[in-house]
Amino acid sequence: MRMAYVEGLSPEVEIAEGGIMVDSKARFADLKMMLDSNKDKDKMEAMKRIINMVARGKDAAELFPAVVKNVAAKNLELKKLVYVYLVRYAEEQQDLALLSISTFQRALKDPNQLIRASALRVLSSIRVNMIAPIMLLAIKESVRDMSAYVRKVAAHAIPKLYALDSDLQPELIDCIDFLLGDKRTLVLGSAVYAFEETCPDRIDLLHRHYRALCRALADVDEWGQIVMLGLLTRYARSQFTAPDEESHMSLNSSLDSDHQLILSSARPLLQSRNCSVVMAVAQLFYHVAPASQLNTVAKALVRLLRGPTEVQYVVLVNIATICAGHTKPVEITIFGSKKNMFEPYLKSFFVRSSDPTHVKQLKLQVLTSLVSETNVQLVLRELQTYVQMSELAGPAIEAIGRCALQVGTVADSCLSGLIKLIASPCEQVVCSVVVVLKRLLHADADVKLLRRVMKLIHSVKAPTARACVVWLIATHIKNVPHLAPDLLRIMAKSFCHEHELVKLQTINLAIRLWITDRERCELLVQYVMQLARFDHSYDVRDRVRFLKNFLNLTDPEKLPMDEIFLLEKPAPSLQSQYKRDQFQLGTLSHLLNQKCSNYRELPDFAEEPSDSSLRQGPNDLVLAKEETKSLKEARNGANGEFYSDGDSDEDEEEESTDEEAEEDEEEEEESSEEEEDESSEEDESESEEEESSEEEAEVKKKPMDHLTVRPKTNGKPVKRQEEPKKPVQPVSSGNNLDLLLDLNFDEMTINTNTTQKIRASAQYVDDEFKPVMRLHDLEIKQRFTRSPSLFSNSMCAIELLAILTEGNESGSALTIEPKKVDGIETGGTVSLLDFKSGQKRVMIGIDFGDGVKHSEWTMKWNGGTHNLKIEATLGEQIEPVDMKADEFKELKERLSGMHCYKQSVKGNLSRFNPRQIYRLANCKQVQGLKISFAAQTVSKKVPVLIILNEKEDNIELSVHCENAVFGSMLSKWMQANIQT
């Protein structure tokens, strides 16, 4: 029996706020009725309630059909609210939004700037490829709109369109170039954001806008400043040379004027209320400024430590990197003595009880980085307090050890304090002390100190501490020849009950005593070895089984026992975990210490600075004339105003437009009547007419520089050829021939290597060595490891195997030195000293230049000189890359025609195994495609695509490569060597 329901209700109910049962279908019925009403008052009330729901995070997507009907409403305030809703839900309801495309296009011509901007925002929110041309036309019109607010929205729409259709990049770059020359700071921040998202490598577009961007930096909105500072950092690194610290310590004027301009423009932003802006300025000074100017950053970063916990953590990580970095000194001179630039703020890094654990540990790291002879006592007293805290005991002990290593005068006092702590009942404290003692006493230890440590063996119970005592005595066994046998006797009594770590260290002590004092300790050592032979631990039994072979040698002099067991090992180096110079300061990759997606590498400084005339903007001459005029007036004592009339008019324009924007926001919140709407529309139209007339006058004065086509430089510094200086002549707008002469008709090439792919691991590596040279007593073999070369990423990694067939007791030196060959670079000379017998392996690197060449080497052995030739097949001169199926197809279309080389191979594709390709060529199969392989050349990083297709009874081998010679030879070589 079916249950009947009242008309209009259904069992699909939900519990609303307050526990009321609400029908999901009828909950928006009243709002839909109000939106369908003929009265604007009801529609306004409904839209206000809907926007309120959206602001509180509730889903109102069900109302989209009812709301989109009112997109063509005549009421201005109602239309604004409708567009606010559509911006939120247009991407989710694309089909319904497409039905209103014509309405959005008409709204782009609306006299109200907010309606035009909202229409463009809604249009860019519809993620459908079909409307990409419509969006492009709308953006092209909006970037030249009279309203700065509309131009700002157009700048934000550019990255959305680029993500939708990347083929429109050339047209979008023209729009970005136009927006970068905008005079309004409201637009510049968004224009720089569009540049970073659309064409971050086109540094050549920034040349003529560089000075204007620097001057406008302080007036841009805060989030625009962050993006702009990151862009200017990359620009300064690629266009200016590295500042010479010695020459800039006293004279800042010796810096390039444009280099100094960005530093002086960014320095006031250290007082910004936005933490991200301060951090962006700090990374700019760290990566671009000379060392003498870096100390201005310290005070601003310390100020940020008063902020929230999240901000403290990020700032402390960056401060730790600055203190640990060795690429740029962080010392300042105060009263003739050098100090770290954060040392005056040492107490700001003291731990507070309210700090979370990760912040406390970071502060300890920074404290130990700031330790010097003047403040070491203060820091040690502070660290002694932290040792008593359970959560900070371990890090504090490690910090004490770092202080002892950095300041040698307090090493003895630190050691005595640490030895007292080794008897602590807390196992965590003991473990930390053990690690620090091993680091401090590894190279040298006092005999008195070793005796004191040995006495602790009776009282210390922690396994790590007991193992540390045995390790210290075994390491310095030559200094305490009388204490070591006694310690072995003590450990032999309790050997069966000791921890595995202690047993292993006891075995090491026993084997060293066997070598140094065999007569006295032979029976004791054999007793310990016999106990360990039947121990329950696998590791202990394996260690004894291995060492027994040395104890039972008939002729111990054949093996250098001292070199095996008593050789002094280097002490572990002290290196901060926050030394992350490979990442840009302030980025997420730097914070996580791993490369994140969309991370852009910071370019190296240019070897030669770019020509400053490249950065000559259209307004620089006018500004220079005004500056000289103001200087003359100041010298003559004229009572002129500091700012010109044009600047004051411009400021009045900005203030008036800001007031208009505030009035518009207030109008959205208040309920307006029809009379108020009419009056507001008249006021807005009058203000827009005034604004348009002023901006049209500016456009007439400004030459049309955006029509000139400039060649791409890919961010590299450009040096202009020296030409005789000519007087600057005004550009005549009526002569079209001059515009044609500026065009560049250079031949365009396919640039498939715009972004270098990440190298993948090899799918097949041949373990067999191939002979290169054979002498009567020496044989040289080689094999390609197909791994990244340690010498250069453009070199092939080759492993050489030297086999000595006849033993030589005296030992000889084997030297393999490369000859100078045009077009081939190597990793340098290889030397094997004291080569007596057996075989040795060594790695070399060779850059074959993507061609059929051989590398010539000279081998010196036993007073003779021999010539070597090392060749690489074409399959070894490529490296595999990870590539998606869509990228592979797109690259294949680009590399068609003359860049495609096809060969016919006998065989059946159904029986073909991809491993046969891996044996020939170092490539990787593309997932999602049938027998398609991707690679790039090792030397020039040129993409190489290999495709196998079935054609009639044979296999068609296709090789796509931009390098015509390499692609043709590779296809023929694979055809001759492939086995089907």
Secondary structure, 3 states (H helix, E strand, C coil): CCCCCCCCCCCCEEECCCCCEEECCCCCHHHHHHHCCCCHHHHHHHHHHHHHHHHCCCCCHHHHHHHHHHHHCCCHHHHHHHHHHHHHHCCCCHHHHHCCHHHHHHHCCCCCHHHHHHHHHHHHHCCCHHHHHHHHHHHHHHCCCCCHHHHHHHHHHHHHHHHHCHHHHHHHHHHHHHHHCCCCHHHHHHHHHHHHHHCCCCHHHHHHHHHHHHHCHHHCCHHHHHHHHHHHHHHHHHHCCCCCHHHHCCCHHHCCHHHHHHHHHHHHHHHCCCHHHHHHHHHHHHHHCCHHHCCHHHHHHHHHHHCCHHHHHHHHHHHHHHHHCCCCCCEEEECCEEEECCHHHHHHHCCCCCCCHHHHHHHHHHHHHCCCCCCHHHHHHHHHHHHCCCCCHHHHHHHHHHHHHHCHHHHHHHHHHHHHHCCCCCHHHHHHHHHHHHHHCCCCCCHHHHHHHHHHHHCCCCHHHHHHHHHHHHHCCCCCCCHHHHHHHHHHHCHHHCCHHHHHHHHHHHHHHHHHCHHHHHHHHHHHHHHHHCCCCHHHHHHHHHHHHHHCCCCHHHCCHHHHHCCCCCCCCCCCCCCCCCCCCCCHHHHHCCCCCCCCCCCCCCCCCCCHHHHCCCCHHHHHHHHHHHHHHHHCCCCCCCCCHHHHHHHHHHHHHHHHHHHHHHHHHCCCCHHHHHHHHHHHHHHHHHHHHHHHHHHHHCCCHHHCCCCCCCCCCCCCCCCCCCCCCCCCCCCHHHHHHCCCCCCCCCCCCCCCCCECCCCCCCCCCEEEEECCCEEEEEEEEEEECCCCCCCEEEEEEEEECCCCCCCEEEEEEECCECCEEECCCEEEEEECCEEEEEEEEEECCCCCCEEEEEEEECCEEEEEEEECCHHHHEEEECCCHHHHHHHHHHCCHHHEEEEEEECCHHHCCCHHHHHHCCCEECCCCCCEEEEEECCCCCEEEEEEEEECCEEEEEEEECCHHHHHHHHHHHHHHCCC
